[in-house]
Amino acid sequence: MGAERSNHKADPGLDPPRARRWRWKRLLWLPVLFVAITVLQVVLLRFLDPPVSTVMMWRYGEALSQRDWDYRLHYQWRDLDQMAPSLPISLVAAEDQRFPVHNGFDLQAIEKARDHNARGGRLRGASTISQQVAKNLFLWQGRSWVRKGLEVWYTLLIEALWPKSRILEVYANIAEFGAAAFFPFMSKRQGIVHVIGPENGATLPGMTVVCGDSHT
């Protein structure tokens, strides 16, 4: 009997029901852990200014992969009250006119973009400011259903846990505005980068301009 019991325990093919149930319980904790971590991220950044965003780190990684050793991060946070008074209106008018009234997703813009893209030509997006904050702050670059799902999730959290003023403030500081007008990331060989301040009217804080080879 003793030998038979010993062989029974040693058989790796056997999986007692209690062990299976324990494994399933551990798997069920994964969604709970995911929700807890992501909610904590968003809550903390409601009160703490992000030191960097994932899109900034992505661009930095791209520069290093191309052996651009002169690539540097020059990132200076500006609070909303340090920005030009006209800036919030300028951002909303240019990027997301329904920002004050939607809950993170502009269904009208999505419908228009779908109709436009169905007719062919250059693809048109419908991302709101809230969505752009979610993907620029938390997510990697690229296109996939996983990334889109995470973007939706983070957008819902941001809209639920941040006031609109905080969303706009973070967006203005971390948004990517193009190759020549970018957040504070630029190679030295492209010239000196100057951070635009509130004295420059509706220009965007966190935006940088490249002034050739000028050192003034």
Protein Blocks (a to p, Z undefined) as FASTA:
>chain_A
ZZmmmmmmmmmkbccfklmmmmmmmmmmmmmmmmmmmmmmmmmmmmpccfbdfklmmmmm
mmmmnopakbccddddddfklpcfklmmmmmmmmommlmmmghiafklmmmmmmmmmngp
jdddfbdfklmmmmmmmmccdddfklmmmmmmmmmmmmmmpcfklmmmmmmmmpcebjkl
ccddddfklopcddddfknojacehiacdehjafZZ
